[in-house]
Amino acid sequence: MTTLEEIEEAIARLPTAEVEELAAWLERRGKTSAVPEPDFLARAKAVWGDNPQGKSLSELVAKGRG
């Protein structure tokens, strides 16, 4: 099968039990292949700690904007 249309046509010809089995398989596959979003705050704390020294981010942004 090479196109989404061909896949949809093939699924339409499946018996109900097989469609349900396919749906369950797709659901399981989706859950196992999900990539968690990175935790940027935890990463920053791991690098600089809870109270990094120097200027605050808002100060740096304000200075960068002029």
N, C-alpha and C positions, 0 to 999 in steps of 0.2 A: 504494500500500500504506500502510495507516495503523497497523497494529498489528504487534507482534513476531510474533504467531501467524501472521499473513498472510505475513510475510517468511519465517518458518521453513517454511511450507507451500510457498512458491514455490521456495525452495532445495531442498526435498525432491524437487521435480519436475525439477530440472536434471540434465543428463547429468553423469557423473563428471568429465569433462574440464573442464566449465564450473565445477563446484564447486571443483576444484583451482585453476582460474584465479582465481576469486573469493577463495579462501583466500589465495593469493599476493598479490593486490591488497590485501586487508585487512591482511596482514602488513606490506607496504610502507607503507601509509597509517599504520599504528600507529607505525612507526619514524620517519616524517617529522614527525608531529604531536606527538611527545613533547616536553614542556617540561622542560628541565633544572631540577633543584632549585637554589635560590639558595645561593651559598657565603657564608654569614654571616661566617665567620672571615676570609675574604679581604676582605670588605667592611669589617669592623671594622678590620682592619689598614690598609686604604687610608685610613680616616678618622683613626685614632689612632696608627698606626704599630705596631711590634712591642712596644714597652714604653711604654704610655701613662702619663702622669703622674697622680698622685692615688691614691685608694684602690683596692684590688683589688675585683673583682666580688664575691668571697666576703664581704669586709668590708661592702660596700654592702647585700648581701642580708641578712646577719646584723643589721645596723642596722635595715633595713626590717621585719624580723620582730620586733624588740623584744627 
